[in-house]
Amino acid sequence: MGRTWKSIEFYACAEEFYKFINNNIDIARFEGIFYTFWCDEYTLSLIKHKYKNHKYKVVSRLHGRDLYNERYAFGRQPFKNIINQRVNRLFFAAELPRNYYLTAYPNLNINRTRVSRLGVHRAGRQEPGTESGKKIIISCSNIISLKRVNLIIEGLAGIDDIDIYWIHFGDGEQGNEIRTLAEKKLKGKSNIKYNFRGKVDNREVIEFYKSNKVSVFITTSSTEGGCPVSIMEAMSYGIPIIGTRVGDIPYMIDKNGLLLAENPSVSDISEAIREIMDAGSEKEESMRQASFKLWEENFNVDKNVPRFIQELEGL
């Protein structure tokens, strides 16, 4: 019953949006492209009435809540089969979500789908300075169970011989629990300093990257819908990456850090941190260059946007 009511609500919203569009645009003569950044009610609205005017085209981008069934109320994405039949193109941020979608909707014509990465803007290399003379580790995420920030704490607790400054940007429902764990596991360690910066504007994270030489960015997330923006941003500053084998993170780590198992042990995390920190200057520079190069080739928004526009122009 819940699915039915959710579908009715979804449909009603789509109809209201179409009335708005029809009142503000001469849609019967419109010959352009409607692009919806989320494949949701607005996409359905444009798709549903597309038969009335075959001149305009509809393309849509999918992310997480509008893609994965388990991320939507009652475990089903409403009206996706109708959208799939009439849409001109569906864009995905990475291979993994596209593969998921094609599996979930086997009747969808694969030629209507494309991988089109979003990316982040060009940033640059870091300044040579560091804080407190310690090697800096950065993590950046909501503090929720899926992100498993506790594993970072446990991993750091197993290191006694390297001076480390760990900074976490972000907060969430497990914030108090995680801060308590850090106090229990790390406060007594003379070689570990840590700081929870909480929820901050993205510009603050970027400014930190600009003025501090970060040794490694780490994520121990249990799941990802695609390519995390936080990793893209770190890569744009030539920062080595430690990440779990989830989402499209395996495509983001190639000679620029270490890829952990999907469910790494605490010792795995400790050893990965140790290996990055103990890398000599030559290997460290090689990882930094590899990280920047991967961003430049695959996640540079100044390159990806023109590619996206070219795809639209070809419709």
Salt bridges, closest charged atoms under 4 A:
GLU9 OE1 - LYS6 NZ 3.12
GLU15 OE2 - LYS48 NZ 3.68
GLU15 OE2 - HIS49 NE2 3.19
GLU16 OE2 - LYS19 NZ 3.59
ASP26 OD2 - ARG29 NE 3.78
GLU95 OE1 - ARG98 NH2 3.75
GLU154 OE1 - LYS185 NZ 3.62
ASP160 OD1 - LYS189 NZ 2.35
ASP161 OD1 - ARG274 NH1 2.66
ASP171 OD2 - ARG179 NH1 3.36
GLU183 OE2 - LYS187 NZ 3.55
ASP201 OD1 - ARG203 NE 2.92
GLU204 OE2 - ARG197 NH1 3.65
GLU207 OE2 - LYS210 NZ 3.59
GLU224 OE2 - LYS147 NZ 3.03
GLU271 OE2 - ARG274 NE 3.71
GLU275 OE2 - LYS283 NZ 3.69
GLU284 OE2 - LYS213 NZ 3.68
GLU284 OE2 - ARG288 NE 3.08
GLU285 OE2 - ARG125 NH2 3.53
GLU296 OE1 - ARG122 NH1 3.13
GLU296 OE2 - LYS303 NZ 3.00
ASP302 OD1 - HIS121 ND1 3.35
GLU311 OE2 - ARG89 NE 3.18
GLU311 OE2 - ARG114 NE 3.03
